[in-house]
Amino acid sequence: MRRFASYNNCLILGADPMGLLLSVNVLFRLGHPALFIPWNEVVVTTNDWSSAGRVEMKLGQSEQVPFRIEGLLATQLRDAAGQGWPMP
């Protein structure tokens, strides 16, 4: 089911040297608490940093949930994460 889900304009992403923060827009927040994923549980599997490209990550250690974001957003998250960003 998750392959067909799109969260355009309702998913809020944040990053710092400790990890990745996922949250949803306030209109959808009821029953969906924010999720913090430490960088040691994130693997970057593609490295297309162009604004038209997509970067794929695997979130979690055992489940390895695929997570795809636009290259420009990935660049912004990488800059915010600094030294914490996982190298591909």
BELTAWO-V463051 format. One record per residue. N is the residue number from 0. RES is the residue in one small letter. SS is DSSP state (helix for helix, strand for strand, loop for the rest). PHI is phi in whole degrees, 0 to 359 (none if undefined). D_FIRST is the distance of its C-alpha to the first C-alpha in whole Angstrom. Layout:
# BELTAWO-V463051
N:RES:SS:PHI:D_FIRST
N:RES:SS:PHI:D_FIRST
This chain:
# BELTAWO-V463051
0:m:loop:none:0
1:r:helix:292:4
2:r:helix:293:5
3:f:helix:257:6
4:a:loop:275:7
5:s:loop:227:11
6:y:loop:245:13
7:n:loop:302:16
8:n:loop:65:19
9:c:loop:233:18
10:l:strand:262:17
11:i:strand:251:21
12:l:strand:246:21
13:g:strand:216:25
14:a:strand:212:26
15:d:strand:214:30
16:p:loop:299:31
17:m:loop:270:30
18:g:strand:174:26
19:l:strand:252:23
20:l:strand:250:22
21:l:strand:241:19
22:s:strand:214:20
23:v:strand:250:18
24:n:loop:307:21
25:v:helix:304:23
26:l:helix:293:22
27:f:helix:247:19
28:r:loop:290:20
29:l:loop:301:21
30:g:loop:82:19
31:h:loop:230:17
32:p:loop:292:20
33:a:loop:298:21
34:l:strand:236:20
35:f:strand:250:22
36:i:strand:241:22
37:p:strand:295:25
38:w:helix:298:25
39:n:helix:288:26
40:e:helix:250:23
41:v:strand:239:21
42:v:strand:237:22
43:v:strand:273:22
44:t:loop:259:21
45:t:loop:231:22
46:n:loop:222:25
47:d:loop:258:25
48:w:loop:269:27
49:s:loop:289:28
50:s:loop:293:27
51:a:loop:270:25
52:g:loop:277:23
53:r:strand:235:20
54:v:strand:249:20
55:e:strand:253:18
56:m:strand:238:18
57:k:strand:244:17
58:l:strand:257:17
59:g:loop:100:18
60:q:loop:270:21
61:s:loop:265:19
62:e:loop:282:15
63:q:loop:55:16
64:v:strand:284:12
65:p:strand:290:12
66:f:strand:217:14
67:r:strand:248:15
68:i:strand:224:18
69:e:strand:292:21
70:g:helix:302:24
71:l:helix:295:26
72:l:helix:295:24
73:a:helix:299:24
74:t:helix:297:28
75:q:helix:295:28
76:l:helix:294:26
77:r:helix:298:28
78:d:helix:295:31
79:a:helix:291:31
80:a:helix:284:30
81:g:helix:61:33
82:q:helix:291:34
83:g:helix:282:31
84:w:loop:300:28
85:p:loop:287:27
86:m:loop:276:29
87:p:loop:290:27
